[in-house]
Amino acid sequence: MATTERLGPSRTRRNSHKNILTRIRHGQISGGGLSRGTEALLQERDQQAKWHGIPVMLQRLYDSSHLNSDLSQIHSIIKEVASCLSMEAMSFVTEDRRTAQESTSPNTYTFDLFGGVDLLVEILMRPTLTTQTNFPKRKVNHELFHHFQMEGVTKSLASRDDFVMFLFTLMSNKKTFLQTATLIEDILGVRKEMIQLEGIPNLPSLVQSFNQQQLANFCRILSVTITEPDLGNDDKHTLLAKNAQQKTNLCPSHSEVNQVALLNIPGFIERLCKLATRKVSEASGASSLLLELQDWYTLLDNALVLDALMQMATEDAEQSSTESPDESSLVTSPLRHSLPQSMKIVHEIMYKVEVLYVLCVLLIGRQRNQVHRMLAEFKLIPGLNNLFDKLIWRKQTSTHVLHGQNQNCDCSPEISFKIQFLRLLQSFSDHHENKYLLLNAQELNELSAISLKANIPEVEALVNTDRNLICDGKKGLLTRLLSVMKKEPAESSFRFWQARAVESFLRGSTSYADQVFLLKRGLLEHILFCIIDSGCKSRDVLQSYFDLLGELMKFNIDSFKRFNKYVNTEEKFQTFMTQINSSLVDSNMLVRCIILSLDRFEIVEVLSECSLLSYMVRVENRLTILFRLVNIINVQTLTQENVSCLNTSLVVLMLARRRGKLSFYLNALREKEYTEKYPGCLLNNFHNLLRFWQRHYLNKDKDSTCLENSSCILFTYWKETVSVLLDSDRTSLCAIASYIDEALHGSGKRLSGSLVPGKRGEALSQSPED
């Protein structure tokens, strides 16, 4: 019997010969197994200890696994053991979310205690056994799965690299695929180190051998191998920590290497696109059946159960016909139609969730442009557009709580599907010319007409869009999204994801035609309703709407006029400003848009046009905002979510420098410090922030390009302004140092009572500068 470390400590030497576990261990080490006396003692002790014959069965299994033993006995013994364990395993899968500690599995514990798991692993990996045609490989793997509920077992298996890689080879057999995939997924979830996909034997041929159902399940495993692990510590997410980590980790991460390995598999992305866009064979009246699954997880708590049911429905059919690897094989199986239509729909949705997640991660990776070209070529966006009304947004979903990227989620498959769909759209559109694939031919023509009417050139990306790859039908994907966005309940967190997806379409160099296209569809009025009149309290949703509103209004006088038409009372305006001032971390991107736009417009023209511009043109209001922006962050607390506050404060000072008023603003900050009785605090903090800004942005070409595109201010001017502010010459009126008393320089502390940085809404693809 295989050795084990879980047999417990031996007792005193005097009583060691009486300890049954010690005698078993000695038998294992010596290779002699159990003596007849020991076996008789086990049988005698069995009933009292309620071992249900498991130790004796394991001894028989060990004896039968020898090279010259009768291998046919292994199957019957494993089947006998399985009968003791199966009920416990099924109870764990279906019970109402109890932890492993709350579950009672005495048979499973006994099985592992006496080395059963180690023995099965040994048998499974023994080449002389597994090459035998009558060896029950599937059954052995099935029993290993039953031990998921024991955390120690999973961690023990996860530490064995040879076993983990061996498991992948078992996935080539359809009979063992499902249990193997589930076991691998569980093992990878507890491993400390990410596996290297390149180390899997014959990975390309293995993936190419999967049918579409298997490939979708394989995506659940891939999601663990291509995603950066959660650091689990907020301090690790600061830009300071990330920059330090980048300096020490000059080589690509394991997840990045794994992404490249997947992209090198011939046909991999094409098959994922087919999976993501294939239609579900639906019976009449099936649309209403999905409503019955609002609490689906109370019935089918584990994806394995659903897959197992689907497998049972197809298994018999496979015995009488040759299996086809074609993607329609599962859908067209006769027995599959015996399952409820609602279950088939949910099953397909669950597949698509996994596939969309993998595509989404690849879209934001280092190989983004390559992935973009492939997704466009294989018509992912038109395919999703055709599924939008029938599957993706077939009905409005009840309000649910917003989950962060790394939070455990109990959402239904339909909710998860919608979120992954919106995150994919966000990643696809963000700062990429392929965003126009979200439109149909009529909508592209509309953009051209808007540019012609305004007497401005068409955007180059629009002109270069391949119309063979765009959406078809009466509406493009972006327009369909806007339609459901307006119908979303006030507190629905889908509003967050929807706003993010639409905002990504506007990001980058500002396009007047894109803005007008969305204005004509009532987007601005919808956003203002949500901020002012809907009673929405979610900071995440409000923050996403502020960011979207900023992109929609930037440099567009028509937007400001429409704003003034909607916000037509002092009460509405004060409500709007209260929302802005309640958290500048959330609203500072909109504030930046207003300040940038005001700098471009002719003052006389706009003051009478918009109360928002009239408010921001007053210097005292700008100074108040600048003071708060600098005060709510410091170098130690800078993250992807609040670094935009630093860049917005820089925009204010860059525009002041253009007009020769930089010294006025710096002096005003100094006076504010003394009024608050914290001299040197604010300016010292700002000085440190700008020094970090230089280290952070001057080494990141992508970030600098995005700063330039979003502000229409050359990055050279950003760099020059920071250098001027950090000048050590204390005689310079534009240097921060000249406004800090020499005795206080470098010794300032943050203001007590300063605002705590708010949590910016988490999005899959962060704002390029945030």
DRENBA-135534 format. One record per residue (C-alpha): residue in one letter; y, z, x. Coordinates in steps of 0.2 Angstrom, whole numbers, plus 5000, padded with zeros to 4 digits. Example, Ala and Ser with C-alpha at 12.3 -4.5 7.8 and 13.67 -1.06 7.14 Angstrom:
REM residues 2
A:4978:5039:5062
S:4995:5036:5068
REM end
This chain:
REM residues 770
M:5000:5000:5000
A:5017:4996:5006
T:5027:5010:5015
T:5041:5018:5006
E:5055:5030:5010
R:5056:5037:4992
L:5041:5048:4993
G:5051:5064:4996
P:5050:5077:5011
S:5033:5084:5016
R:5031:5103:5013
T:5026:5115:5026
R:5012:5110:5038
R:5000:5123:5031
N:5002:5115:5013
S:5004:5097:5019
H:4986:5092:5016
K:4988:5098:4998
N:5003:5087:4994
I:4998:5071:4985
L:5013:5061:4990
T:5011:5066:5009
R:4993:5061:5008
I:4997:5044:5000
R:5011:5041:5013
H:4998:5045:5027
G:4986:5032:5019
Q:5000:5019:5019
I:5004:5022:5037
S:4987:5022:5043
G:4983:5007:5033
G:4968:5015:5025
G:4975:5016:5008
L:4968:5030:4996
S:4952:5038:5000
R:4940:5040:4985
G:4944:5058:4985
T:4962:5055:4984
E:4960:5042:4970
A:4949:5054:4960
L:4963:5067:4962
L:4976:5054:4956
Q:4966:5051:4941
E:4964:5069:4938
R:4983:5072:4940
D:4988:5057:4931
Q:4987:5064:4913
Q:4996:5080:4917
A:5010:5071:4927
K:5011:5057:4914
W:5009:5043:4927
H:5000:5032:4915
G:4988:5026:4928
I:5002:5017:4938
P:4997:5024:4956
V:4979:5019:4954
M:4984:5002:4947
L:4995:5000:4963
Q:4980:5004:4974
R:4970:4991:4965
L:4984:4979:4967
Y:4985:4983:4986
D:4967:4980:4988
S:4967:4964:4979
S:4981:4957:4989
H:4972:4956:5006
L:4969:4939:5013
N:4950:4939:5009
S:4952:4947:4992
D:4949:4939:4975
L:4967:4933:4971
S:4963:4931:4953
Q:4963:4949:4951
I:4981:4951:4955
H:4986:4942:4939
S:4976:4954:4928
I:4982:4970:4937
I:5001:4964:4937
K:4999:4961:4918
E:4992:4978:4916
V:5006:4986:4925
A:5018:4976:4916
S:5012:4983:4899
C:5018:5000:4906
L:5035:4994:4911
S:5040:4981:4899
M:5045:4992:4884
E:5056:5002:4896
A:5065:4987:4903
M:5068:4980:4885
S:5075:4996:4880
F:5087:4997:4894
V:5093:4979:4891
T:5096:4982:4872
E:5102:5000:4872
D:5121:5003:4868
R:5129:5002:4885
R:5121:5017:4893
T:5122:5020:4911
A:5107:5020:4922
Q:5108:5038:4924
E:5107:5040:4905
S:5092:5029:4903
T:5075:5037:4903
S:5062:5026:4913
P:5048:5037:4919
N:5036:5023:4921
T:5048:5013:4931
Y:5052:5028:4942
T:5034:5031:4945
F:5031:5013:4950
D:5045:5013:4963
L:5040:5031:4969
F:5023:5025:4974
G:5029:5009:4983
G:5027:4997:4969
V:5043:4987:4972
D:5039:4986:4991
L:5022:4980:4987
L:5027:4966:4976
V:5040:4960:4988
E:5027:4960:5002
I:5015:4950:4991
L:5028:4938:4985
M:5034:4934:5003
R:5016:4933:5010
P:5014:4914:5013
T:4995:4914:5013
L:4996:4921:4996
T:5011:4912:4988
T:5003:4895:4993
Q:4988:4898:4982
T:4989:4888:4966
N:4982:4903:4956
F:4994:4915:4963
P:5005:4923:4949
K:5022:4920:4957
R:5031:4920:4941
K:5023:4937:4935
V:5027:4946:4951
N:5045:4940:4950
H:5046:4945:4932
E:5041:4963:4937
L:5054:4964:4950
F:5067:4960:4937
H:5061:4975:4926
H:5068:4987:4940
F:5086:4982:4938
Q:5090:4998:4930
M:5086:5007:4946
E:5101:5006:4957
G:5092:5012:4973
V:5079:4998:4971
T:5093:4984:4969
K:5102:4991:4985
S:5086:4991:4995
L:5082:4973:4990
A:5100:4968:4994
S:5099:4974:5012
R:5085:4962:5016
D:5092:4946:5020
D:5076:4937:5022
F:5071:4942:5005
V:5087:4936:4997
M:5086:4919:5005
F:5067:4918:5000
L:5072:4921:4982
F:5083:4905:4982
T:5067:4895:4986
L:5059:4902:4970
M:5073:4894:4960
S:5065:4877:4963
N:5051:4882:4950
K:5057:4881:4932
K:5044:4894:4927
T:5052:4907:4939
F:5070:4901:4938
L:5077:4912:4925
Q:5070:4929:4932
T:5074:4924:4949
A:5092:4919:4945
T:5095:4936:4936
L:5088:4945:4951
I:5099:4936:4963
E:5114:4939:4953
D:5111:4958:4952
I:5107:4959:4971
L:5122:4949:4976
G:5133:4961:4965
V:5128:4976:4976
R:5128:4968:4993
K:5141:4973:5005
E:5142:4956:5014
M:5144:4940:5005
I:5129:4928:5008
Q:5132:4911:5017
L:5126:4897:5006
E:5123:4886:5021
G:5109:4898:5025
I:5099:4894:5010
P:5085:4882:5014
N:5088:4864:5008
L:5103:4869:4997
P:5108:4852:4992
S:5091:4846:4987
L:5088:4863:4978
V:5104:4861:4967
Q:5101:4843:4964
S:5084:4848:4957
F:5092:4859:4943
N:5093:4852:4926
Q:5110:4856:4917
Q:5104:4872:4910
Q:5099:4878:4927
L:5114:4872:4935
A:5125:4882:4922
N:5115:4898:4926
F:5117:4895:4944
C:5135:4895:4942
R:5134:4914:4938
I:5127:4916:4956
L:5140:4904:4964
S:5154:4914:4956
V:5149:4929:4967
T:5148:4918:4983
I:5165:4909:4981
T:5176:4923:4975
E:5185:4935:4987
P:5178:4952:4984
D:5189:4965:4975
L:5197:4976:4989
G:5197:4990:4976
N:5213:4998:4984
D:5230:4994:4978
D:5237:4997:4996
K:5226:4982:5002
H:5235:4971:4990
T:5252:4973:4998
L:5259:4958:5007
L:5260:4969:5023
A:5242:4972:5022
K:5237:4954:5018
N:5248:4948:5033
A:5239:4960:5045
Q:5222:4955:5038
Q:5227:4936:5041
K:5231:4940:5059
T:5214:4948:5062
N:5204:4935:5052
L:5209:4919:5060
C:5193:4910:5054
P:5190:4905:5036
S:5182:4918:5025
H:5164:4918:5019
S:5170:4913:5002
E:5180:4898:5009
V:5165:4892:5019
N:5154:4893:5004
Q:5167:4883:4994
V:5166:4869:5007
A:5147:4870:5006
L:5147:4867:4987
L:5159:4852:4989
N:5148:4844:5001
I:5133:4843:4989
P:5132:4826:4982
G:5136:4825:4963
F:5140:4843:4961
I:5157:4842:4954
E:5153:4828:4943
R:5139:4837:4935
L:5150:4852:4932
C:5162:4841:4924
K:5149:4834:4912
L:5143:4852:4908
A:5161:4858:4905
T:5164:4843:4893
R:5148:4839:4884
K:5148:4841:4866
V:5137:4853:4856
S:5125:4846:4843
E:5131:4854:4827
A:5123:4855:4810
S:5133:4854:4794
G:5142:4870:4790
A:5139:4877:4807
S:5158:4881:4810
S:5158:4896:4799
L:5142:4903:4807
L:5152:4908:4822
L:5162:4920:4812
E:5146:4931:4811
L:5146:4934:4830
Q:5163:4944:4831
D:5152:4959:4837
W:5139:4948:4845
Y:5137:4959:4860
T:5130:4974:4849
L:5116:4962:4845
L:5114:4953:4862
D:5121:4964:4875
N:5114:4954:4890
A:5115:4936:4894
L:5097:4937:4900
V:5091:4941:4882
L:5100:4925:4875
D:5093:4914:4889
A:5076:4922:4886
L:5077:4917:4867
M:5082:4899:4872
Q:5068:4898:4884
M:5055:4904:4871
A:5061:4890:4860
T:5058:4877:4873
E:5043:4883:4882
D:5030:4877:4871
A:5038:4860:4870
E:5037:4858:4888
Q:5019:4861:4889
S:5016:4846:4878
S:5028:4834:4886
T:5035:4830:4903
E:5051:4839:4906
S:5067:4828:4908
P:5080:4834:4920
D:5093:4825:4909
E:5107:4836:4902
S:5102:4833:4884
S:5085:4839:4887
L:5089:4857:4880
V:5099:4851:4866
T:5086:4838:4859
S:5072:4850:4860
P:5064:4851:4843
L:5060:4870:4844
R:5078:4873:4850
H:5084:4868:4832
S:5074:4883:4825
L:5087:4895:4832
P:5102:4898:4822
Q:5116:4885:4825
S:5128:4899:4829
M:5117:4905:4843
K:5116:4887:4850
I:5135:4886:4850
V:5137:4903:4858
H:5124:4898:4871
E:5134:4882:4875
I:5150:4892:4876
M:5142:4904:4888
Y:5137:4890:4900
K:5155:4883:4899
V:5162:4900:4904
E:5152:4900:4920
V:5156:4882:4924
L:5175:4883:4921
Y:5176:4899:4932
V:5168:4890:4947
L:5179:4875:4944
C:5194:4886:4943
V:5191:4895:4959
L:5188:4879:4968
L:5205:4872:4961
I:5214:4886:4970
G:5205:4886:4986
R:5209:4877:5002
Q:5201:4861:4997
R:5212:4860:4981
N:5217:4842:4983
Q:5200:4836:4986
V:5194:4845:4970
H:5209:4838:4960
R:5204:4820:4965
M:5186:4823:4959
L:5191:4832:4943
A:5203:4818:4938
E:5190:4805:4943
F:5176:4813:4932
K:5189:4814:4918
L:5188:4833:4915
I:5204:4834:4906
P:5201:4820:4893
G:5184:4828:4890
L:5191:4845:4887
N:5204:4838:4876
N:5190:4830:4865
L:5182:4847:4863
F:5198:4857:4860
D:5198:4857:4841
K:5179:4857:4838
L:5174:4870:4851
I:5188:4878:4862
W:5200:4883:4849
R:5190:4880:4833
K:5198:4895:4825
Q:5211:4909:4829
T:5203:4924:4837
S:5207:4942:4833
T:5219:4951:4844
H:5211:4959:4860
V:5216:4969:4875
L:5222:4959:4890
H:5210:4961:4905
G:5215:4960:4923
Q:5206:4948:4935
N:5195:4962:4942
Q:5192:4972:4926
N:5176:4974:4918
C:5177:4964:4902
D:5168:4966:4885
C:5175:4951:4877
S:5164:4939:4867
P:5159:4922:4874
E:5172:4914:4863
I:5186:4924:4870
S:5180:4923:4888
F:5179:4904:4885
K:5197:4902:4879
I:5203:4913:4894
Q:5194:4903:4907
F:5200:4887:4899
L:5218:4892:4900
R:5216:4898:4918
L:5209:4881:4922
L:5224:4872:4914
Q:5236:4884:4924
S:5227:4880:4940
F:5226:4861:4937
S:5244:4859:4932
D:5252:4871:4945
H:5263:4861:4957
H:5252:4845:4956
E:5256:4828:4951
N:5240:4827:4941
K:5248:4838:4928
Y:5252:4822:4918
L:5234:4819:4914
L:5236:4832:4901
L:5246:4820:4891
N:5241:4804:4881
A:5249:4787:4883
Q:5261:4789:4869
E:5267:4806:4876
L:5269:4798:4894
N:5280:4784:4885
E:5290:4798:4877
L:5294:4805:4894
S:5299:4788:4901
A:5311:4786:4886
I:5319:4803:4889
S:5323:4798:4907
L:5330:4782:4901
K:5341:4789:4888
A:5348:4802:4901
N:5350:4788:4913
I:5340:4797:4927
P:5325:4790:4937
E:5307:4794:4931
V:5298:4806:4941
E:5287:4798:4954
A:5272:4807:4949
L:5274:4801:4931
V:5275:4783:4937
N:5260:4785:4948
T:5249:4793:4935
D:5233:4783:4932
R:5232:4779:4913
N:5214:4777:4914
L:5212:4795:4917
I:5224:4803:4904
C:5219:4810:4887
D:5216:4799:4872
G:5217:4803:4854
K:5233:4807:4844
K:5238:4822:4855
G:5236:4826:4873
L:5229:4843:4879
L:5247:4850:4882
T:5253:4846:4865
R:5237:4854:4857
L:5240:4870:4867
L:5258:4871:4861
S:5252:4870:4843
V:5240:4884:4844
M:5252:4894:4854
K:5264:4895:4840
K:5251:4901:4828
E:5245:4915:4840
P:5247:4933:4833
A:5261:4943:4840
E:5251:4955:4850
S:5237:4943:4855
S:5235:4943:4874
F:5231:4924:4873
R:5250:4922:4872
F:5250:4928:4891
W:5237:4915:4896
Q:5245:4901:4885
A:5262:4904:4892
R:5255:4904:4910
A:5247:4887:4907
V:5263:4879:4900
E:5274:4887:4913
S:5262:4879:4927
F:5266:4862:4919
L:5285:4865:4923
R:5283:4873:4940
G:5289:4864:4956
S:5304:4852:4957
T:5313:4853:4940
S:5310:4839:4928
Y:5323:4836:4915
A:5311:4825:4905
D:5297:4838:4905
Q:5309:4851:4899
V:5316:4840:4885
F:5298:4835:4880
L:5294:4854:4877
L:5311:4858:4869
K:5308:4844:4856
R:5292:4853:4851
G:5302:4870:4848
L:5295:4879:4863
L:5312:4888:4867
E:5314:4895:4849
H:5296:4901:4849
I:5299:4910:4865
L:5315:4918:4859
F:5306:4923:4843
C:5292:4932:4853
I:5305:4941:4864
I:5317:4946:4851
D:5310:4946:4834
S:5291:4947:4835
G:5290:4966:4840
C:5279:4962:4855
K:5277:4977:4866
S:5266:4970:4879
R:5274:4969:4896
D:5262:4956:4902
V:5265:4945:4888
L:5284:4947:4889
Q:5284:4944:4908
S:5275:4928:4905
Y:5287:4922:4892
F:5302:4927:4903
D:5295:4916:4917
L:5291:4901:4905
L:5309:4903:4898
G:5316:4902:4916
E:5307:4886:4920
L:5312:4878:4903
M:5331:4882:4905
K:5334:4880:4923
F:5348:4867:4926
N:5347:4861:4908
I:5363:4864:4898
D:5354:4858:4882
S:5342:4873:4884
F:5357:4885:4885
K:5365:4878:4870
R:5349:4880:4860
F:5348:4898:4866
N:5365:4901:4860
K:5361:4893:4843
Y:5346:4905:4841
V:5354:4921:4848
N:5368:4919:4836
T:5373:4938:4834
E:5378:4952:4845
E:5363:4962:4839
K:5350:4948:4845
F:5359:4946:4861
Q:5358:4965:4865
T:5340:4965:4860
F:5337:4951:4872
M:5347:4959:4886
T:5337:4976:4883
Q:5321:4967:4886
I:5327:4959:4902
N:5334:4976:4909
S:5319:4986:4904
S:5310:4979:4919
L:5318:4967:4932
V:5301:4965:4940
D:5296:4956:4924
S:5312:4947:4920
N:5319:4943:4938
M:5313:4925:4938
L:5323:4921:4922
V:5338:4930:4930
R:5337:4919:4945
C:5336:4903:4934
I:5352:4909:4925
I:5361:4912:4941
L:5355:4895:4949
S:5360:4886:4933
L:5377:4894:4932
D:5381:4889:4950
R:5377:4870:4946
F:5386:4869:4929
E:5405:4868:4928
I:5412:4885:4923
V:5424:4879:4910
E:5411:4868:4901
V:5398:4882:4899
L:5407:4898:4896
S:5410:4894:4878
E:5393:4886:4876
C:5382:4901:4879
S:5383:4920:4879
L:5370:4922:4892
L:5380:4912:4905
S:5396:4921:4900
Y:5387:4938:4904
M:5380:4932:4921
V:5396:4924:4927
R:5404:4942:4928
V:5403:4948:4945
E:5400:4966:4940
N:5385:4961:4931
R:5378:4952:4946
L:5381:4966:4957
T:5372:4978:4945
I:5357:4967:4945
L:5357:4965:4964
F:5358:4983:4967
R:5343:4986:4955
L:5333:4972:4963
V:5335:4979:4981
N:5331:4996:4975
I:5315:4994:4966
I:5305:4987:4981
N:5302:4991:4999
V:5292:4984:5013
Q:5277:4996:5009
T:5277:4991:4991
L:5279:4972:4992
T:5265:4963:4983
Q:5262:4945:4976
E:5269:4952:4959
N:5286:4959:4965
V:5291:4949:4980
S:5300:4938:4968
C:5313:4952:4967
L:5317:4950:4985
N:5319:4931:4983
T:5330:4933:4968
S:5342:4945:4977
L:5342:4932:4991
V:5347:4919:4979
V:5362:4929:4973
L:5368:4932:4991
M:5365:4913:4996
L:5376:4907:4982
A:5389:4921:4987
R:5389:4914:5004
R:5392:4896:4998
R:5408:4902:4990
G:5413:4913:5005
K:5410:4929:4995
L:5395:4936:5005
S:5406:4950:5013
F:5412:4955:4996
Y:5394:4958:4989
L:5389:4968:5005
N:5404:4979:5004
A:5401:4982:4985
L:5383:4987:4990
R:5390:4999:5003
E:5402:5007:4990
K:5388:5009:4978
E:5378:5018:4991
Y:5392:5031:4993
T:5395:5032:4975
E:5377:5037:4973
K:5378:5049:4988
Y:5365:5040:4998
P:5374:5031:5012
G:5364:5019:5022
C:5349:5020:5010
L:5350:5004:5001
L:5356:4993:5015
N:5344:4999:5027
N:5330:4996:5015
F:5337:4978:5012
H:5338:4975:5031
N:5319:4980:5033
L:5315:4969:5018
L:5323:4954:5026
R:5315:4957:5043
F:5298:4956:5034
W:5304:4941:5024
Q:5306:4932:5041
R:5289:4936:5047
H:5281:4932:5030
Y:5289:4915:5026
L:5292:4907:5042
N:5274:4906:5045
K:5269:4900:5028
D:5274:4882:5025
K:5267:4881:5007
D:5278:4896:5002
S:5293:4889:5010
T:5291:4872:5001
C:5289:4881:4985
L:5305:4891:4987
E:5315:4876:4991
N:5308:4866:4976
S:5310:4880:4964
S:5328:4884:4969
C:5334:4867:4974
I:5341:4876:4990
L:5335:4869:5006
F:5324:4881:5015
T:5335:4879:5031
Y:5349:4887:5021
W:5337:4901:5016
K:5333:4904:5034
E:5351:4903:5040
T:5357:4916:5027
V:5343:4928:5032
S:5348:4926:5050
V:5366:4929:5046
L:5362:4945:5036
L:5351:4951:5050
D:5364:4948:5064
S:5365:4963:5076
D:5384:4959:5079
R:5392:4974:5070
T:5409:4964:5070
S:5402:4950:5059
L:5407:4953:5041
C:5392:4944:5034
A:5379:4955:5044
I:5371:4970:5035
A:5373:4980:5051
S:5392:4981:5050
Y:5391:4990:5033
I:5379:5003:5039
D:5387:5018:5049
E:5379:5017:5066
A:5372:5035:5065
L:5363:5029:5049
H:5356:5013:5054
G:5338:5012:5053
S:5336:5029:5045
G:5339:5026:5027
K:5327:5033:5014
R:5324:5025:4997
L:5335:5032:4983
S:5328:5046:4973
G:5326:5041:4955
S:5324:5022:4960
L:5314:5011:4948
V:5295:5010:4950
P:5290:4992:4952
G:5282:4986:4936
K:5265:4977:4936
R:5268:4959:4934
G:5256:4950:4923
E:5241:4945:4933
A:5237:4927:4933
L:5223:4917:4942
S:5235:4906:4952
Q:5250:4917:4957
S:5267:4910:4957
P:5269:4901:4974
E:5282:4913:4980
D:5277:4928:4971
REM end
